[in-house]
């Protein structure tokens, strides 16, 4: 079946339908990872977005039940050059097309993803849509769609608190083992769309992990009385969350040792009135170089965000910059100068991507021990 991808500027790409039939709109972004498409599809941070994979062949090792980063895919749509019909992996249970169909995700293949990526790099992320039906109706849907300033967290956060006990999956040949740093200490995770591997790492360093919904008040956290708080990754514009909730998060952050990743990093910034700005096309992929400003070490990270905290404003509001992106100089992490608060913009838990930065979870546990 034929399908088309349409951008807000009128550009049209004709291709072949994969996955579900119908029409969908979202913010079109590109991801430079060469593998890990299952983790990307099931990352709640992609809610509201249509993901274009720059690597040309996707799906060749199939899908399994173990590598999902959440309960289901949250992407609005999926764009690839070639969707492999062959599943060549002992863990693979279904193909990309089967996975998308089963989860009602609309996709398109056989378009020039290189051209599309160049457009997004030059023009920035754009609203777009995929349809197997009426292009005119799709154009209207694109014109009416807005993602800036929207609260997308409500679509991905947990409905009720739960305890998470699962540790990291290991093949057995890994060179580095995560150290257990803490014991009998509880971390309250504020779920803005948390990835499972983030929770696994926190279990690995010794925390008893309890997950709470994004709209949890300070009083509820106080009644739980955790030893630490973690603010998770999540989708969309952090400026879309109501100021009432930001004030609740500020009380939580000031009361407990706190660590934030990606969206959680931005929420910490908002809680301290640090300016958040929208990037041109964001960072999405597994090959972003980051410098640790304290040690001078450089490592490669997984990233997935369209927003960033302003560096000058961060310094003026009581933070020191700990990590910077070597491609564009944007802030990749900071730490409060007085309070036990640390956060990073990148994803140290990988899935997908390199594991260079996984030591960050040990640093968080050490900070809790020392608080």
N, C-alpha and C positions, 0 to 999 in steps of 0.2 A: 504494500500500500504506500502511495506517495504521501509525503508530509512536507510542510514548509516551516522554516524558522524565519520570523520577521522581527526586525529591530525597530525601535522607536523612530529612527531616522529614515525609515522606509526601505532599508536594505533587506532583500529577501534571499534566502538560501533554500534551494529545492533539494530534497533528499528522500530517504526511505524511512518509513515509520518503524520504530521498535517499541516494545512495551505496549502500554494501553493506547486506545484510540480516544480522540476528543481534542479539546483545546485547553491550553494552560498558559498563564503569563507569570512573569517574575523578573527579577534583576539578573541579567546575563553576566556571568563571571567566568573566568578561565582558571583551571587548575593545572599546574605544571608537573604534578606527580606522575611517575611512570608506572606505578602500581598502586594497590591499595584502594581501588575503586569501590569495593564493598564498604570499607570504613568511611569513605567520602559520602557515599549515598546514604549511609545511616547516621551521619553526624548531624545532630539537631541544629547545629549552627548554620546549616544551609537552608533552613526554612525560609521561604520567600524568594529563593534563587534558582535559576536555571544554570546548571554547571556544564561547562565545556571542558572536556579533557584534551589537552594539547598532545599527549602521546597518541600515536595514530591507531593502535589496535588495543581495544579494551574488551575484557571478558574472557581471555584465553585460559585462565585458570579457574574460571567459574566462581560459584558462591557456595558457602557452607553456613552452618548454624552458629559457628563459634566466633566469627569475626565481626559480627554486628556491633556497632557502637551504641545502639539504642534499640528500642522495641520494634522499630520500623524505619523505612526511609522517610526523610523529611524534605528532600529536595523537591522543587516544583516540577523540574524537567531535567533531562539528561541529553547531552550532545556529544557524539563521538564521530570520528572518521570512519572507523570500521568496527562493528560489533561482532566479535568472534562467535561462530556457531559451534566451535569445537571446545570442549572443556577438558583440559589436559592437566589434571592434578588429582592426587589420591584423596584430597579433602573436598574436591568439587562435587556438588550435588545438583546444580542447575545452572543454566546459561544466563547471560545478561538479559536476553529477551524474556526468558521465563521468569526471572526475578522481577523485572519491571512490570510484566503483566500481572503477576500474582499480587504485587503491591500497588497496582493501579497508578503507575508512574508513566507519564508520556515521554517518549524519547525520539530522537532522530539520528540517523547515520547517513554516511555517504555524502557529507557536505565538506567543503574546504575549511577545516577547522583552523588551518594556518592563517587563512585570510581573515576569518572571524576574530581570531586572537589579535591580529595586527590592528583591526578596527577598534577593538576594546582597549588595546594599549594606547592608541592614539587619541581616541575620543573619550575613553573612560568607560566604566561599567554603565550599561544602558538597560532600560526596560525592554523586554522582548517577549515573544511567545512562540509556541509550537502548536500546530494544528494539523489534523487529518481531515478537517471539515471545511468551514467557510472562512477564507482569508479576510473578508470584509468585517465579519464579526470579531475576528482576532484583532484587527486593527483598532476597533472600538474598545476592546478589552485592554489593549496596551495603553491607549490614551487615558483610560480611567484608572489605571493601576498606579499606586503610590507606595513606596517603601520607606522613604526618609521620614523619620519622626514617628513611625509606627511601633507599637509594642507587639513584637512577635513571640515574646517569651511565654505568653499565656497559652500558646499552641503546643509547647514542648515540655513545660515543667511538670513535675509529678503532682498527682492529685492528693496524695497522702504520704506522710513520712514512712520511711522503711530503712532497715539496716542492710548494708551491703557487705558480703564476706568473701567475695571471690578474689583470688590472687592472680598474678600474671601468668599467662600461658607461655611456657618456654619449650623450645624444641630440644634443648639440652646442650647445644654447642655454643651458647652465648659466652662471651669472654668476661662479662662483668655481672656480678650479682648485687642486687640492691640490698643495702644493709638495713637491718631492723634497728631503728634509732630510739623509738619510744615504746612504752609498754603500759597497758591499762590506761591509756589516754583516749578520750573520745573527741572526734572532730565532727562538727555539724556542717554539712555541705548544703549550701544554698543553691538549689538546682535551677539554673537559668536555661538548661538544655545540656546537662552534663554528659560527657562521654564515659563509657564504662571503663576505659583504660586509665582514665584519671583516678577513678575510684579504686581500681586494682593497685595502682602505685601507692596510694595512701594506705591500703591494707598491707602492702609489702613492707613499708617502713614502720609498721607496728600499730597504726591507729585502729580503733574501733570506729567504723565509718557509719554515720547515720545521715540520711538524705532528707532534706526538708524542701517543700515547695518554695518557689520564688517569692510568693506573697505571704511570707512568714514574718510576724511581727517580733520586735525585740523581746517582748514579754515572754513569748513562747520559747525563744532561744534561752532566755534567762532561766526559765523553769526547767529546761533540759540540762542546763549547767555544763556545757562542753568545756574541754580544755583548749580547744581551738576552733576556728571557723574557716571554711573554705568557700570562696565565691567562684562558681564554675563558668565555663564557656557558655555561649548562647548565641542566638541569631539576631540579626538586624541592628537597628540603631539604638545604642544605649541611651540616647537622649529621648527615646520614646517612652521610657518608664516614668511614671508620674512622680513628681517631686516628693509626694507624701511617702512613697516607698524609699526614696533615696535617703530621707531623714531617718527612717527606721534602720536602714543599712549602716548609716553613719554611727548610730548608737551601738549597734552590734560590733562594728569594726573597732571602735574606740574601747570597747569593753574586753575583747578577746584577741589573742594573737591570731592574725588573719593572713591568709594567702589567697591571691586571685590569679586566674589564668584567663587570658583573652578578654571575653566580655566581662568577666569578674574583675580584671585589671581596670577596665574602663569604668566599671561601677565604683570602684575605689576612687578613681579620678573624679567622677561626678560627686561622690560623697564629700570630697574636699574642695569642690568648686573649681576643679581644673578643667580647662577648655577641652572639649572633644571635637575633632574635625573629621569630615568624610574624606577619605583618600580617593585618588583618581580612579584606580582600578583595584586597589587593595592588594593584599598578599594572600595567595591561595596556592599551596603546593608543599613539596617536601625538600626544597633546596635553597632555603633562605639563610645566608650567612649572618651571624650575629656575633658581636664582640662583647665579652665580659669586661667591663671597664675597670674592675678591681684587679683582675689577674692578667688582663691582656690577652687571654685565650680567645680563640675564634672557633666557633663550631657551627654546624649546619643544622637548621631547625625546620620542623613542620609548622606551617602557619595557615590561618584561615580567618581573615578579618577585613572589613572595609572601612574601619574607623580607627583612630589613634588618639592618644593623649598628647597635648601640646607640651613640648619640652620646657620652654621658658616658664609657662604657667606652673608646671610641676615643681620646678625649683623654687618658685616664689611661694608655693603653698606648703613648704616643709618637707619636700622629698628630695632624695638624691637619685640621679639616674644610674642604674646598675648595668643595663644592657642597651646596645644600639644596633640598628640594622645597618649593615655595611653597603647595601644597595642604595638606600635613599636617606640614611641618617635618622630615620624615625625612632621614637622611643620604643624599646623592646622590654623594658622592665624598670621598676623603681622600688625604693625602700624608704619608709618614713624615717626621718632623722631622730625621732624620739620614741615613737610607739613601735611595738612589734608588728609591723605591717610590711609585707613584701608581695610583689606581683610581677608577672611576666606577660607580655603580649603574645608571644609565640606559644606553641604547644609542646612542652617537654615530654609529654606522654607518647608522642608520635602517633602511630596507628591512624593513617600511615605516615611513614617518614623515618628519618634517622633517630637513633636513641642517644645522640651526643649529650643532650641536656637533661637526661633523666635524673642526674644528681641533684637537681633542684628540689625534688621531693625530700631528699635527705636534709637539705638545707632548711626546708620548712620544718621538718621534725626537730632538728637541732634548735631552731629558733623557739619552738614551743617548749623544749626542755629547759632552755635558758631564760624563759620568761617568768 
